[in-house]
Each structure stands twice: as structure tokens, then as C-alpha cells.
């Protein structure tokens, strides 16, 4: 089964770094979208989730707001 993980982040967000480190440590491949340098992606993110904060992690179409590794693992195991 294909697992799709995308982390929406900024350059200065410590929780974004924690999320990316967690995914790397677990060997979970992910795509990163830096909304600080991509205003189009930032707008789409707010439209999709109603949230401006980061990190936001999309796991197989489901959203995880903030640094919540347990929720990411839960969604990956579905």
C-alpha cells in the first residue's frame, strides 16, 4: 500500500524540524513543502485546512496539525 506523507513547514519552525527528524528517524519517506518560500502552497494549505500554523502534515489525505508523531503513526497504520 502506498503511503503519502507531506510536511508543510517554514525555515524557522522548531516543531517542523522535530517532525522531519521524527520521520527521518523512523525511515518514513516524506515530501517537504516550505510555505515560507512558496506562497501558492501556503494559500492552498490554508484553504485545505483552515489553519495557518505549521507544521501541518498530510498523511494519505488526512491532516495532522502540529508535532504529533503518535497521530502520524496511527494514520500510517490505517
N, C-alpha and C positions, 0 to 999 in steps of 0.2 A: 504494500500500500504506500502511495506517495504521501510524504509529509511535507507540507509547505510552511515555512516559518520566515516571517519578515519582521525585522525590528526597525521601528521608526524612532530616530534618535536625533540629538544635536551634539555639537562638539563639546559642550560644557556640562553635560548632564552626567553626574556621577552614577545615577541609577541605570542609565543607558549602558555605561561601561560595565556595571555589575551584571546586567542581563546578558550582554555579549560575552563576557567572561564565563558566565554560567553555561551558556550554550556551547561555547568552545570546550570547556572542561568536560561536558557531557558528551562531546562528539556529535552534537546536533548541528547539521548544516543550516545556515540561515542566510538570508539576503538582508543587507542593511540599506535603509533609505534615510539619508540625512536631510531632515526637513529644514534645517538651518540654511542649507545651500540650495534647496530645491523648493521654491515657493509654490509651485504647482502641486507637488506631492503634499506639502503642508496643508494646502486648501482642501485637497481630496481627503486627507486624513480627518480633518475637522468635519467635513461633510459626511464621512462614513461613520464616525464615532461620536460626534458632538463634543469631543474633547480636544483641548489644545496642548495638554501636558504630554510629556514623554518620560520614559519610554512607553510606547504602545507596541505591542507585539501581536501580529496576526498569525494564528496557528490554525491552518486548514479552514480559513474563513471565519474563525471565532476570534474575538478581541480580548486581550489581556492588558489592562491598564496598570502601569507602574511596574515595579520589580516584584513579580510574583512567580518565582520559579515553580512552586507547587502546582499552580494553575496551568502553567505551560506544560509540565509533565503530564498532568491529568488530561489535557486536551490532546496531547500526542499519543496517549494510550487509548484513546477512544476508538 
